[in-house]
Amino acid sequence: MTVYFVGAGPGDPELITVKGKKLVEQADLIIYAGSLVNPAVLSQAKGRTVDSFGLTLEQITDLIVSASREGRTVVRLHSGDPTIYSAVREQILALNPYGIECQIVPGVSSVFASAAALSRQLTSETLVITRPSGKTLETDQLVELSDLNPTMAILLGIDKIEDIMKRVHYAPETPVSVVYHASWDDQVIINGTVSDIAPRVREAGIAKSAIILIGEQLNPDGDRRSYLYSPKI
């Protein structure tokens, strides 16, 4: 008995992995992460599809256990990559007592789809992927992490963007890009700085499903030739 935790990718149905696509097409039961998964990703599914929005961990576990005991192939379809803010570990732990093997199939994170949309690379040195505190996180380390002056990718925080920009220790002119629905057909990109990005985002009416990227790596004036492709002496 095996359940496959598959990353659906950031939105574009062509950005799911080949392995993930095959599993979706072959699965008897697909439990997908609601509106976070582009319906187009499910267009080739032949099995039963269940929206997990509003379901408890116990209800999801019962669905997986029941189908697995009947010998059916089960896919738990997450947005992006299952290992980034998907609560995949608690689902695996809930299934362990039933003897169900869990395999994770990686996916393309919206972080990297956002960088691709901007035609930017995120690293010359350090990239931090993090999130602000909220219902499921009592405290965060946004301030301490920003002191390191990395490129920072902030997930699950667009509704708190004013507070985030006030807290992080970046210079006011540090570039910030917000990407809504990276790789979807309705993708929106908003560029600004730490000092002015929040009102620009609010003016655009974006309050969910967006990635915040902060750092000098986003500054086109900072582009320079790398050592990798420089003439060797």
Phi and psi in degrees as GROMACS dihedral restraints (atoms count N, CA, C in turn):
[ dihedral_restraints ]
;  ai    aj    ak    al  type     phi  dphi    fc
    3     4     5     6     1  -135.3    20    10
    4     5     6     7     1   136.3    20    10
    6     7     8     9     1  -115.1    20    10
    7     8     9    10     1   138.7    20    10
    9    10    11    12     1  -105.9    20    10
   10    11    12    13     1   118.6    20    10
   12    13    14    15     1   -90.2    20    10
   13    14    15    16     1   105.3    20    10
   15    16    17    18     1  -107.7    20    10
   16    17    18    19     1   134.6    20    10
   18    19    20    21     1   -83.2    20    10
   19    20    21    22     1   119.8    20    10
   21    22    23    24     1   -78.4    20    10
   22    23    24    25     1    -8.1    20    10
   24    25    26    27     1    86.6    20    10
   25    26    27    28     1  -177.8    20    10
   27    28    29    30     1   -77.3    20    10
   28    29    30    31     1   -17.7    20    10
   30    31    32    33     1   157.8    20    10
   31    32    33    34     1   -53.1    20    10
   33    34    35    36     1   -55.9    20    10
   34    35    36    37     1   119.6    20    10
   36    37    38    39     1   -61.9    20    10
   37    38    39    40     1   -16.9    20    10
   39    40    41    42     1   -85.9    20    10
   40    41    42    43     1    -2.8    20    10
   42    43    44    45     1   -98.9    20    10
   43    44    45    46     1     6.5    20    10
   45    46    47    48     1   -75.9    20    10
   46    47    48    49     1   148.9    20    10
   48    49    50    51     1   -69.2    20    10
   49    50    51    52     1   161.6    20    10
   51    52    53    54     1   -59.3    20    10
   52    53    54    55     1   -43.7    20    10
   54    55    56    57     1   -63.6    20    10
   55    56    57    58     1   -43.5    20    10
   57    58    59    60     1   -62.3    20    10
   58    59    60    61     1   -41.6    20    10
   60    61    62    63     1   -61.9    20    10
   61    62    63    64     1   -44.0    20    10
   63    64    65    66     1   -62.1    20    10
   64    65    66    67     1   -41.4    20    10
   66    67    68    69     1   -65.9    20    10
   67    68    69    70     1   -41.1    20    10
   69    70    71    72     1   -61.5    20    10
   70    71    72    73     1   -41.6    20    10
   72    73    74    75     1   -68.7    20    10
   73    74    75    76     1   -30.8    20    10
   75    76    77    78     1   -95.2    20    10
   76    77    78    79     1   -15.6    20    10
   78    79    80    81     1   -67.5    20    10
   79    80    81    82     1   144.7    20    10
   81    82    83    84     1   -83.7    20    10
   82    83    84    85     1   -27.9    20    10
   84    85    86    87     1  -139.7    20    10
   85    86    87    88     1   128.6    20    10
   87    88    89    90     1  -123.0    20    10
   88    89    90    91     1   119.3    20    10
   90    91    92    93     1  -105.2    20    10
   91    92    93    94     1   108.6    20    10
   93    94    95    96     1  -110.8    20    10
   94    95    96    97     1   157.6    20    10
   96    97    98    99     1   -84.4    20    10
   97    98    99   100     1    56.5    20    10
   99   100   101   102     1    51.8    20    10
  100   101   102   103     1  -137.7    20    10
  102   103   104   105     1   -71.2    20    10
  103   104   105   106     1    -8.1    20    10
  105   106   107   108     1   -72.3    20    10
  106   107   108   109     1   -19.6    20    10
  108   109   110   111     1  -103.1    20    10
  109   110   111   112     1   126.8    20    10
  111   112   113   114     1   -61.9    20    10
  112   113   114   115     1   126.6    20    10
  114   115   116   117     1   -54.4    20    10
  115   116   117   118     1   -26.5    20    10
  117   118   119   120     1   -63.0    20    10
  118   119   120   121     1   -26.9    20    10
  120   121   122   123     1   -65.0    20    10
  121   122   123   124     1   -28.8    20    10
  123   124   125   126     1   -91.8    20    10
  124   125   126   127     1     0.9    20    10
  126   127   128   129     1   -63.4    20    10
  127   128   129   130     1   -27.1    20    10
  129   130   131   132     1   -98.2    20    10
  130   131   132   133     1     4.1    20    10
  132   133   134   135     1   -69.6    20    10
  133   134   135   136     1   135.0    20    10
  135   136   137   138     1  -104.2    20    10
  136   137   138   139     1   -19.7    20    10
  138   139   140   141     1   -87.4    20    10
  139   140   141   142     1  -174.6    20    10
  141   142   143   144     1   -73.0    20    10
  142   143   144   145     1   137.3    20    10
  144   145   146   147     1  -115.4    20    10
  145   146   147   148     1   137.0    20    10
  147   148   149   150     1  -129.8    20    10
  148   149   150   151     1   125.7    20    10
  150   151   152   153     1   -78.5    20    10
  151   152   153   154     1   123.3    20    10
  153   154   155   156     1   -84.6    20    10
  154   155   156   157     1    -2.9    20    10
  156   157   158   159     1   -59.5    20    10
  157   158   159   160     1   127.2    20    10
  159   160   161   162     1    87.1    20    10
  160   161   162   163     1    -9.1    20    10
  162   163   164   165     1   -82.8    20    10
  163   164   165   166     1   145.5    20    10
  165   166   167   168     1   -83.3    20    10
  166   167   168   169     1   166.6    20    10
  168   169   170   171     1   -57.8    20    10
  169   170   171   172     1   -40.0    20    10
  171   172   173   174     1   -65.1    20    10
  172   173   174   175     1   -39.7    20    10
  174   175   176   177     1   -67.1    20    10
  175   176   177   178     1   -40.9    20    10
  177   178   179   180     1   -64.0    20    10
  178   179   180   181     1   -43.2    20    10
  180   181   182   183     1   -60.8    20    10
  181   182   183   184     1   -44.2    20    10
  183   184   185   186     1   -60.6    20    10
  184   185   186   187     1   -41.5    20    10
  186   187   188   189     1   -62.0    20    10
  187   188   189   190     1   -44.8    20    10
  189   190   191   192     1   -67.3    20    10
  190   191   192   193     1   -44.9    20    10
  192   193   194   195     1   -63.6    20    10
  193   194   195   196     1   -45.0    20    10
  195   196   197   198     1   -61.0    20    10
  196   197   198   199     1   -47.4    20    10
  198   199   200   201     1   -67.2    20    10
  199   200   201   202     1   -39.1    20    10
  201   202   203   204     1   -64.9    20    10
  202   203   204   205     1   -40.0    20    10
  204   205   206   207     1   -67.6    20    10
  205   206   207   208     1   -21.5    20    10
  207   208   209   210     1   -87.8    20    10
  208   209   210   211     1     3.3    20    10
  210   211   212   213     1    80.6    20    10
  211   212   213   214     1    19.2    20    10
  213   214   215   216     1   -91.3    20    10
  214   215   216   217     1   151.3    20    10
  216   217   218   219     1   -84.4    20    10
  217   218   219   220     1   126.3    20    10
  219   220   221   222     1  -117.8    20    10
  220   221   222   223     1   132.5    20    10
  222   223   224   225     1  -118.4    20    10
  223   224   225   226     1   126.5    20    10
  225   226   227   228     1  -100.5    20    10
  226   227   228   229     1   108.5    20    10
  228   229   230   231     1   -98.6    20    10
  229   230   231   232     1   112.8    20    10
  231   232   233   234     1  -104.4    20    10
  232   233   234   235     1   157.4    20    10
  234   235   236   237     1   -76.3    20    10
  235   236   237   238     1   155.1    20    10
  237   238   239   240     1    60.1    20    10
  238   239   240   241     1  -127.6    20    10
  240   241   242   243     1  -110.6    20    10
  241   242   243   244     1   134.2    20    10
  243   244   245   246     1   -64.0    20    10
  244   245   246   247     1   -17.3    20    10
  246   247   248   249     1   -90.3    20    10
  247   248   249   250     1     0.6    20    10
  249   250   251   252     1  -115.9    20    10
  250   251   252   253     1   106.7    20    10
  252   253   254   255     1    51.4    20    10
  253   254   255   256     1    48.7    20    10
  255   256   257   258     1  -120.5    20    10
  256   257   258   259     1    -2.8    20    10
  258   259   260   261     1    60.5    20    10
  259   260   261   262     1    30.5    20    10
  261   262   263   264     1   -66.2    20    10
  262   263   264   265     1   -33.6    20    10
  264   265   266   267     1   -65.1    20    10
  265   266   267   268     1   -41.4    20    10
  267   268   269   270     1   -68.4    20    10
  268   269   270   271     1   -29.3    20    10
  270   271   272   273     1   -69.1    20    10
  271   272   273   274     1   -41.5    20    10
  273   274   275   276     1   -63.7    20    10
  274   275   276   277     1   -43.4    20    10
  276   277   278   279     1   -63.4    20    10
  277   278   279   280     1   -35.4    20    10
  279   280   281   282     1   -68.1    20    10
  280   281   282   283     1   -28.0    20    10
  282   283   284   285     1   -88.3    20    10
  283   284   285   286     1   -20.9    20    10
  285   286   287   288     1   -53.9    20    10
  286   287   288   289     1   -42.9    20    10
  288   289   290   291     1   -63.0    20    10
  289   290   291   292     1   -17.2    20    10
  291   292   293   294     1   -94.4    20    10
  292   293   294   295     1     3.5    20    10
  294   295   296   297     1    71.5    20    10
  295   296   297   298     1    24.4    20    10
  297   298   299   300     1   -94.0    20    10
  298   299   300   301     1   125.3    20    10
  300   301   302   303     1   -77.5    20    10
  301   302   303   304     1   139.6    20    10
  303   304   305   306     1  -118.1    20    10
  304   305   306   307     1   125.4    20    10
  306   307   308   309     1  -119.2    20    10
  307   308   309   310     1   133.2    20    10
  309   310   311   312     1  -100.7    20    10
  310   311   312   313     1   128.5    20    10
  312   313   314   315     1  -108.1    20    10
  313   314   315   316     1   111.2    20    10
  315   316   317   318     1   -60.4    20    10
  316   317   318   319     1   158.5    20    10
  318   319   320   321     1  -136.2    20    10
  319   320   321   322     1   171.7    20    10
  321   322   323   324     1   -80.8    20    10
  322   323   324   325     1   121.7    20    10
  324   325   326   327     1   -73.9    20    10
  325   326   327   328     1   150.5    20    10
  327   328   329   330     1   -63.8    20    10
  328   329   330   331     1   -22.1    20    10
  330   331   332   333     1   -59.4    20    10
  331   332   333   334     1   -46.8    20    10
  333   334   335   336     1   -78.1    20    10
  334   335   336   337     1   -29.8    20    10
  336   337   338   339     1   -66.8    20    10
  337   338   339   340     1   -33.7    20    10
  339   340   341   342     1   -66.6    20    10
  340   341   342   343     1   -44.3    20    10
  342   343   344   345     1   -61.5    20    10
  343   344   345   346     1   -40.1    20    10
  345   346   347   348     1   -63.8    20    10
  346   347   348   349     1   -40.0    20    10
  348   349   350   351     1   -62.8    20    10
  349   350   351   352     1   -30.4    20    10
  351   352   353   354     1   -88.9    20    10
  352   353   354   355     1    -6.8    20    10
  354   355   356   357     1    56.0    20    10
  355   356   357   358     1    41.4    20    10
  357   358   359   360     1  -122.5    20    10
  358   359   360   361     1   153.2    20    10
  360   361   362   363     1   -97.4    20    10
  361   362   363   364     1   147.3    20    10
  363   364   365   366     1   -92.8    20    10
  364   365   366   367     1   -13.1    20    10
  366   367   368   369     1  -128.6    20    10
  367   368   369   370     1   134.2    20    10
  369   370   371   372     1  -118.9    20    10
  370   371   372   373     1   -28.0    20    10
  372   373   374   375     1  -133.1    20    10
  373   374   375   376     1   -76.0    20    10
  375   376   377   378     1  -125.6    20    10
  376   377   378   379     1   135.8    20    10
  378   379   380   381     1  -119.8    20    10
  379   380   381   382     1   129.7    20    10
  381   382   383   384     1  -114.6    20    10
  382   383   384   385     1   125.9    20    10
  384   385   386   387     1  -106.8    20    10
  385   386   387   388     1   120.3    20    10
  387   388   389   390     1  -149.3    20    10
  388   389   390   391     1  -173.7    20    10
  390   391   392   393     1  -153.6    20    10
  391   392   393   394     1   157.6    20    10
  393   394   395   396     1   -82.8    20    10
  394   395   396   397     1   163.7    20    10
  396   397   398   399     1   -65.5    20    10
  397   398   399   400     1   157.6    20    10
  399   400   401   402     1  -174.1    20    10
  400   401   402   403     1  -149.4    20    10
  402   403   404   405     1   -60.1    20    10
  403   404   405   406     1   -36.8    20    10
  405   406   407   408     1  -108.1    20    10
  406   407   408   409     1     9.1    20    10
  408   409   410   411     1  -145.6    20    10
  409   410   411   412     1   114.2    20    10
  411   412   413   414     1   -69.9    20    10
  412   413   414   415     1   -45.8    20    10
  414   415   416   417     1  -133.2    20    10
  415   416   417   418     1   155.6    20    10
  417   418   419   420     1  -126.9    20    10
  418   419   420   421     1   177.9    20    10
  420   421   422   423     1  -122.8    20    10
  421   422   423   424     1    32.1    20    10
  423   424   425   426     1   -57.0    20    10
  424   425   426   427     1   -44.1    20    10
  426   427   428   429     1   -66.3    20    10
  427   428   429   430     1   -49.9    20    10
  429   430   431   432     1   -62.8    20    10
  430   431   432   433     1   -40.8    20    10
  432   433   434   435     1   -68.0    20    10
  433   434   435   436     1   -38.6    20    10
  435   436   437   438     1   -67.2    20    10
  436   437   438   439     1   -24.6    20    10
  438   439   440   441     1   -61.7    20    10
  439   440   441   442     1   -23.5    20    10
  441   442   443   444     1   -78.5    20    10
  442   443   444   445     1    -9.0    20    10
  444   445   446   447     1    57.0    20    10
  445   446   447   448     1    46.2    20    10
  447   448   449   450     1   -87.0    20    10
  448   449   450   451     1   176.5    20    10
  450   451   452   453     1   -77.0    20    10
  451   452   453   454     1   127.8    20    10
  453   454   455   456     1  -116.6    20    10
  454   455   456   457     1   128.5    20    10
  456   457   458   459     1  -109.1    20    10
  457   458   459   460     1   117.7    20    10
  459   460   461   462     1  -110.5    20    10
  460   461   462   463     1   118.9    20    10
  462   463   464   465     1  -101.3    20    10
  463   464   465   466     1   159.7    20    10
  465   466   467   468     1    55.9    20    10
  466   467   468   469     1    34.8    20    10
  468   469   470   471     1  -137.8    20    10
  469   470   471   472     1     7.4    20    10
  471   472   473   474     1   -64.2    20    10
  472   473   474   475     1   -28.7    20    10
  474   475   476   477     1   -73.9    20    10
  475   476   477   478     1    -9.7    20    10
  477   478   479   480     1  -117.1    20    10
  478   479   480   481     1    23.7    20    10
  480   481   482   483     1   -62.6    20    10
  481   482   483   484     1   -35.1    20    10
  483   484   485   486     1   -60.5    20    10
  484   485   486   487     1   -48.9    20    10
  486   487   488   489     1   -63.4    20    10
  487   488   489   490     1   -40.9    20    10
  489   490   491   492     1   -61.2    20    10
  490   491   492   493     1   -45.5    20    10
  492   493   494   495     1   -67.9    20    10
  493   494   495   496     1   -26.9    20    10
  495   496   497   498     1   -74.9    20    10
  496   497   498   499     1   -30.9    20    10
  498   499   500   501     1   -87.5    20    10
  499   500   501   502     1   -38.8    20    10
  501   502   503   504     1   -67.9    20    10
  502   503   504   505     1   145.1    20    10
  504   505   506   507     1   -94.8    20    10
  505   506   507   508     1    63.4    20    10
  507   508   509   510     1  -113.6    20    10
  508   509   510   511     1   153.3    20    10
  510   511   512   513     1   -62.1    20    10
  511   512   513   514     1   147.4    20    10
  513   514   515   516     1   -55.7    20    10
  514   515   516   517     1   -29.1    20    10
  516   517   518   519     1   -88.6    20    10
  517   518   519   520     1     3.7    20    10
  519   520   521   522     1   -61.9    20    10
  520   521   522   523     1   131.5    20    10
  522   523   524   525     1   -64.2    20    10
  523   524   525   526     1   142.2    20    10
  525   526   527   528     1  -134.7    20    10
  526   527   528   529     1   135.1    20    10
  528   529   530   531     1  -124.5    20    10
  529   530   531   532     1   137.4    20    10
  531   532   533   534     1  -115.9    20    10
  532   533   534   535     1   126.9    20    10
  534   535   536   537     1  -118.9    20    10
  535   536   537   538     1   115.5    20    10
  537   538   539   540     1   -92.4    20    10
  538   539   540   541     1   132.4    20    10
  540   541   542   543     1    50.6    20    10
  541   542   543   544     1    53.7    20    10
  543   544   545   546     1   -53.9    20    10
  544   545   546   547     1   126.3    20    10
  546   547   548   549     1    79.6    20    10
  547   548   549   550     1    -5.5    20    10
  549   550   551   552     1   -77.2    20    10
  550   551   552   553     1   166.7    20    10
  552   553   554   555     1   -65.0    20    10
  553   554   555   556     1   -27.3    20    10
  555   556   557   558     1  -102.1    20    10
  556   557   558   559     1    25.8    20    10
  558   559   560   561     1   -53.5    20    10
  559   560   561   562     1   138.8    20    10
  561   562   563   564     1  -131.4    20    10
  562   563   564   565     1   135.8    20    10
  564   565   566   567     1  -118.8    20    10
  565   566   567   568     1   130.6    20    10
  567   568   569   570     1  -125.2    20    10
  568   569   570   571     1   124.0    20    10
  570   571   572   573     1  -109.1    20    10
  571   572   573   574     1   146.2    20    10
  573   574   575   576     1  -171.7    20    10
  574   575   576   577     1  -150.6    20    10
  576   577   578   579     1  -133.0    20    10
  577   578   579   580     1   173.3    20    10
  579   580   581   582     1   -56.0    20    10
  580   581   582   583     1   -33.9    20    10
  582   583   584   585     1   -78.4    20    10
  583   584   585   586     1   -22.6    20    10
  585   586   587   588     1  -131.4    20    10
  586   587   588   589     1     0.6    20    10
  588   589   590   591     1   -68.4    20    10
  589   590   591   592     1   -36.8    20    10
  591   592   593   594     1   -58.9    20    10
  592   593   594   595     1   -51.8    20    10
  594   595   596   597     1   -64.2    20    10
  595   596   597   598     1   -30.5    20    10
  597   598   599   600     1   -66.3    20    10
  598   599   600   601     1   -39.8    20    10
  600   601   602   603     1   -67.2    20    10
  601   602   603   604     1   -42.4    20    10
  603   604   605   606     1   -65.6    20    10
  604   605   606   607     1   -39.4    20    10
  606   607   608   609     1   -62.7    20    10
  607   608   609   610     1   -32.6    20    10
  609   610   611   612     1   -79.8    20    10
  610   611   612   613     1    -9.3    20    10
  612   613   614   615     1    76.0    20    10
  613   614   615   616     1    25.1    20    10
  615   616   617   618     1   -93.5    20    10
  616   617   618   619     1   123.0    20    10
  618   619   620   621     1  -135.6    20    10
  619   620   621   622     1     3.1    20    10
  621   622   623   624     1  -159.2    20    10
  622   623   624   625     1   170.3    20    10
  624   625   626   627     1    54.0    20    10
  625   626   627   628     1    41.9    20    10
  627   628   629   630     1  -136.0    20    10
  628   629   630   631     1   149.3    20    10
  630   631   632   633     1  -104.1    20    10
  631   632   633   634     1   137.7    20    10
  633   634   635   636     1  -105.2    20    10
  634   635   636   637     1   123.8    20    10
  636   637   638   639     1  -116.7    20    10
  637   638   639   640     1   130.7    20    10
  639   640   641   642     1  -129.6    20    10
  640   641   642   643     1   137.5    20    10
  642   643   644   645     1   146.1    20    10
  643   644   645   646     1   161.3    20    10
  645   646   647   648     1   -67.6    20    10
  646   647   648   649     1   -17.1    20    10
  648   649   650   651     1   -61.4    20    10
  649   650   651   652     1   -20.3    20    10
  651   652   653   654     1   -87.1    20    10
  652   653   654   655     1    -4.9    20    10
  654   655   656   657     1   -85.8    20    10
  655   656   657   658     1   111.3    20    10
  657   658   659   660     1   -62.7    20    10
  658   659   660   661     1   -24.0    20    10
  660   661   662   663     1   -73.2    20    10
  661   662   663   664     1   -12.2    20    10
  663   664   665   666     1   -96.4    20    10
  664   665   666   667     1     2.0    20    10
  666   667   668   669     1   -62.2    20    10
  667   668   669   670     1   136.7    20    10
  669   670   671   672     1  -147.3    20    10
  670   671   672   673     1   159.0    20    10
  672   673   674   675     1   -70.0    20    10
  673   674   675   676     1   136.1    20    10
  675   676   677   678     1   -83.8    20    10
  676   677   678   679     1   159.0    20    10
  678   679   680   681     1   -63.7    20    10
  679   680   681   682     1   -33.2    20    10
  681   682   683   684     1   -55.9    20    10
  682   683   684   685     1   -41.2    20    10
  684   685   686   687     1  -109.3    20    10
  685   686   687   688     1    16.5    20    10
  687   688   689   690     1   -85.5    20    10
  688   689   690   691     1   153.3    20    10
  690   691   692   693     1   -59.4    20    10
  691   692   693   694     1   135.6    20    10
  693   694   695   696     1   -92.8    20    10
  694   695   696   697     1   131.8    20    10
